[in-house]
Amino acid sequence: MPGMKPEDFRRIALSFEGAVEGSPMGAVDFRVNGRIFATLASVKEGYGNLMLTPELQSEFVENAPDLFLPIHGGWGRMGMTHIVLKAANRDMLTGALEAAWRLKAAKKRSPSRKPAESPSSATPRPAKKSKARKSDPSQG
């Protein structure tokens, strides 16, 4: 097997629609919709990293244990998976990156912060409570 290099990982990761590269903390990552789907954080050890679900990770590891392994610790239990670059071929790497990309591409950009602020700034619930307090002239 010829094996893949970090440049191959990067090129394939960036070939997916909406994929962008970043390195906010020094480690190269690949995102879609603002969500990381893969990184080259472990490239010095010969790995690319994939953001999978624990279930998908289990399937990958079971089907190709020489190619995929969970990242140690809590990250691995959450689905973060190493792919051994030198053991991968183009089709394997493309398929694995596509699986990770699809998981994140299916989700829209994380609105968790803005909607949490938006309802409180619009104050729909406090407005209902203030209507119940007709005795307060500043609320009417």
C-alpha positions as YAML, in Angstrom:
chain: A
units: angstrom
residues:
- id: 1
  name: MET
  ca: [0.00, 0.00, 0.00]
- id: 2
  name: PRO
  ca: [1.43, 3.39, -0.93]
- id: 3
  name: GLY
  ca: [0.11, 5.21, 2.12]
- id: 4
  name: MET
  ca: [-1.18, 8.73, 2.44]
- id: 5
  name: LYS
  ca: [0.59, 11.89, 3.52]
- id: 6
  name: PRO
  ca: [-0.69, 14.92, 5.45]
- id: 7
  name: GLU
  ca: [-0.91, 16.80, 2.13]
- id: 8
  name: ASP
  ca: [-3.28, 14.12, 0.83]
- id: 9
  name: PHE
  ca: [-5.39, 14.37, 3.98]
- id: 10
  name: ARG
  ca: [-5.56, 18.18, 3.58]
- id: 11
  name: ARG
  ca: [-6.39, 18.08, -0.13]
- id: 12
  name: ILE
  ca: [-9.16, 15.52, 0.32]
- id: 13
  name: ALA
  ca: [-10.62, 17.22, 3.40]
- id: 14
  name: LEU
  ca: [-10.79, 20.54, 1.56]
- id: 15
  name: SER
  ca: [-12.43, 18.93, -1.49]
- id: 16
  name: PHE
  ca: [-15.77, 18.60, 0.32]
- id: 17
  name: GLU
  ca: [-18.35, 21.33, -0.13]
- id: 18
  name: GLY
  ca: [-18.05, 24.09, 2.44]
- id: 19
  name: ALA
  ca: [-14.86, 22.70, 4.00]
- id: 20
  name: VAL
  ca: [-12.37, 25.24, 5.32]
- id: 21
  name: GLU
  ca: [-9.00, 24.90, 7.02]
- id: 22
  name: GLY
  ca: [-8.04, 26.58, 10.26]
- id: 23
  name: SER
  ca: [-5.38, 26.36, 12.93]
- id: 24
  name: PRO
  ca: [-6.59, 28.45, 15.84]
- id: 25
  name: MET
  ca: [-4.39, 26.71, 18.43]
- id: 26
  name: GLY
  ca: [-1.57, 25.58, 16.15]
- id: 27
  name: ALA
  ca: [-3.10, 22.25, 15.10]
- id: 28
  name: VAL
  ca: [-4.63, 22.21, 11.64]
- id: 29
  name: ASP
  ca: [-8.35, 21.47, 11.59]
- id: 30
  name: PHE
  ca: [-10.99, 21.18, 8.90]
- id: 31
  name: ARG
  ca: [-14.50, 22.53, 9.43]
- id: 32
  name: VAL
  ca: [-17.87, 22.66, 7.76]
- id: 33
  name: ASN
  ca: [-20.70, 24.83, 9.08]
- id: 34
  name: GLY
  ca: [-18.31, 26.01, 11.78]
- id: 35
  name: ARG
  ca: [-17.85, 22.47, 13.13]
- id: 36
  name: ILE
  ca: [-14.61, 20.50, 13.11]
- id: 37
  name: PHE
  ca: [-14.84, 17.22, 11.20]
- id: 38
  name: ALA
  ca: [-11.13, 16.33, 10.99]
- id: 39
  name: THR
  ca: [-7.72, 17.48, 12.22]
- id: 40
  name: LEU
  ca: [-4.04, 16.94, 11.65]
- id: 41
  name: ALA
  ca: [-3.31, 17.41, 15.36]
- id: 42
  name: SER
  ca: [-1.60, 14.00, 15.56]
- id: 43
  name: VAL
  ca: [0.28, 14.16, 12.27]
- id: 44
  name: LYS
  ca: [3.68, 13.86, 14.02]
- id: 45
  name: GLU
  ca: [2.56, 10.43, 15.25]
- id: 46
  name: GLY
  ca: [1.47, 9.48, 11.73]
- id: 47
  name: TYR
  ca: [-2.27, 9.97, 12.24]
- id: 48
  name: GLY
  ca: [-5.06, 12.05, 10.85]
- id: 49
  name: ASN
  ca: [-8.02, 12.53, 13.21]
- id: 50
  name: LEU
  ca: [-11.69, 12.10, 12.39]
- id: 51
  name: MET
  ca: [-14.67, 13.38, 14.36]
- id: 52
  name: LEU
  ca: [-17.03, 10.41, 14.27]
- id: 53
  name: THR
  ca: [-19.84, 9.20, 16.48]
- id: 54
  name: PRO
  ca: [-18.92, 6.41, 18.92]
- id: 55
  name: GLU
  ca: [-21.09, 4.02, 16.88]
- id: 56
  name: LEU
  ca: [-19.43, 4.90, 13.58]
- id: 57
  name: GLN
  ca: [-16.02, 4.74, 15.21]
- id: 58
  name: SER
  ca: [-16.80, 1.23, 16.42]
- id: 59
  name: GLU
  ca: [-17.73, 0.14, 12.89]
- id: 60
  name: PHE
  ca: [-14.56, 1.64, 11.39]
- id: 61
  name: VAL
  ca: [-12.31, 0.05, 14.03]
- id: 62
  name: GLU
  ca: [-14.05, -3.32, 13.73]
- id: 63
  name: ASN
  ca: [-13.81, -3.36, 9.92]
- id: 64
  name: ALA
  ca: [-10.22, -2.08, 9.67]
- id: 65
  name: PRO
  ca: [-8.37, -2.30, 13.01]
- id: 66
  name: ASP
  ca: [-5.01, -1.76, 11.30]
- id: 67
  name: LEU
  ca: [-6.26, 1.54, 9.88]
- id: 68
  name: PHE
  ca: [-8.50, 3.07, 12.58]
- id: 69
  name: LEU
  ca: [-8.14, 3.35, 16.33]
- id: 70
  name: PRO
  ca: [-9.89, 5.44, 18.97]
- id: 71
  name: ILE
  ca: [-7.93, 8.40, 20.30]
- id: 72
  name: HIS
  ca: [-6.92, 7.69, 23.91]
- id: 73
  name: GLY
  ca: [-9.12, 8.86, 26.76]
- id: 74
  name: GLY
  ca: [-12.33, 10.83, 26.72]
- id: 75
  name: TRP
  ca: [-11.90, 12.16, 23.19]
- id: 76
  name: GLY
  ca: [-11.86, 8.61, 21.89]
- id: 77
  name: ARG
  ca: [-14.94, 7.66, 23.90]
- id: 78
  name: MET
  ca: [-16.73, 10.58, 22.21]
- id: 79
  name: GLY
  ca: [-15.88, 9.22, 18.74]
- id: 80
  name: MET
  ca: [-12.58, 10.93, 17.94]
- id: 81
  name: THR
  ca: [-10.69, 8.44, 15.79]
- id: 82
  name: HIS
  ca: [-7.14, 8.18, 14.46]
- id: 83
  name: ILE
  ca: [-6.58, 7.05, 10.90]
- id: 84
  name: VAL
  ca: [-3.11, 5.64, 10.25]
- id: 85
  name: LEU
  ca: [-2.00, 7.65, 7.23]
- id: 86
  name: LYS
  ca: [0.72, 5.26, 6.05]
- id: 87
  name: ALA
  ca: [-1.77, 2.35, 6.11]
- id: 88
  name: ALA
  ca: [-4.49, 4.23, 4.19]
- id: 89
  name: ASN
  ca: [-5.05, 4.44, 0.48]
- id: 90
  name: ARG
  ca: [-6.87, 7.22, -1.33]
- id: 91
  name: ASP
  ca: [-10.27, 5.49, -1.32]
- id: 92
  name: MET
  ca: [-10.09, 4.62, 2.39]
- id: 93
  name: LEU
  ca: [-9.02, 8.11, 3.37]
- id: 94
  name: THR
  ca: [-11.63, 9.74, 1.16]
- id: 95
  name: GLY
  ca: [-14.39, 7.52, 2.54]
- id: 96
  name: ALA
  ca: [-13.39, 8.14, 6.16]
- id: 97
  name: LEU
  ca: [-13.11, 11.91, 5.69]
- id: 98
  name: GLU
  ca: [-16.42, 11.97, 3.86]
- id: 99
  name: ALA
  ca: [-18.12, 10.13, 6.72]
- id: 100
  name: ALA
  ca: [-16.78, 12.66, 9.22]
- id: 101
  name: TRP
  ca: [-17.67, 15.59, 6.93]
- id: 102
  name: ARG
  ca: [-21.24, 14.31, 6.45]
- id: 103
  name: LEU
  ca: [-21.81, 14.17, 10.20]
- id: 104
  name: LYS
  ca: [-20.93, 17.85, 10.55]
- id: 105
  name: ALA
  ca: [-22.30, 19.06, 7.21]
- id: 106
  name: ALA
  ca: [-25.73, 17.69, 8.13]
- id: 107
  name: LYS
  ca: [-25.82, 20.01, 11.14]
- id: 108
  name: LYS
  ca: [-26.25, 23.72, 10.67]
- id: 109
  name: ARG
  ca: [-23.83, 26.17, 12.25]
- id: 110
  name: SER
  ca: [-24.10, 25.90, 16.00]
- id: 111
  name: PRO
  ca: [-26.73, 28.43, 17.04]
- id: 112
  name: SER
  ca: [-26.53, 27.40, 20.70]
- id: 113
  name: ARG
  ca: [-25.23, 30.72, 21.95]
- id: 114
  name: LYS
  ca: [-27.33, 33.13, 19.90]
- id: 115
  name: PRO
  ca: [-30.74, 31.52, 20.48]
- id: 116
  name: ALA
  ca: [-29.98, 31.30, 24.19]
- id: 117
  name: GLU
  ca: [-29.38, 35.06, 24.19]
- id: 118
  name: SER
  ca: [-32.08, 35.93, 21.70]
- id: 119
  name: PRO
  ca: [-35.13, 34.81, 23.70]
- id: 120
  name: SER
  ca: [-33.84, 36.47, 26.83]
- id: 121
  name: SER
  ca: [-33.13, 39.72, 24.97]
- id: 122
  name: ALA
  ca: [-36.58, 39.61, 23.36]
- id: 123
  name: THR
  ca: [-38.01, 38.85, 26.82]
- id: 124
  name: PRO
  ca: [-41.20, 37.09, 25.72]
- id: 125
  name: ARG
  ca: [-41.67, 35.39, 29.08]
- id: 126
  name: PRO
  ca: [-40.97, 38.40, 31.28]
- id: 127
  name: ALA
  ca: [-43.38, 40.41, 29.13]
- id: 128
  name: LYS
  ca: [-46.13, 37.90, 29.95]
- id: 129
  name: LYS
  ca: [-45.29, 38.13, 33.63]
- id: 130
  name: SER
  ca: [-45.31, 41.92, 33.51]
- id: 131
  name: LYS
  ca: [-48.79, 41.92, 31.98]
- id: 132
  name: ALA
  ca: [-49.98, 40.05, 35.06]
- id: 133
  name: ARG
  ca: [-48.61, 42.87, 37.21]
- id: 134
  name: LYS
  ca: [-50.97, 45.63, 36.18]
- id: 135
  name: SER
  ca: [-50.20, 47.56, 39.32]
- id: 136
  name: ASP
  ca: [-46.70, 48.47, 38.02]
- id: 137
  name: PRO
  ca: [-47.14, 51.52, 35.71]
- id: 138
  name: SER
  ca: [-43.66, 51.07, 34.17]
- id: 139
  name: GLN
  ca: [-44.72, 47.68, 32.78]
- id: 140
  name: GLY
  ca: [-47.89, 48.81, 31.03]
...
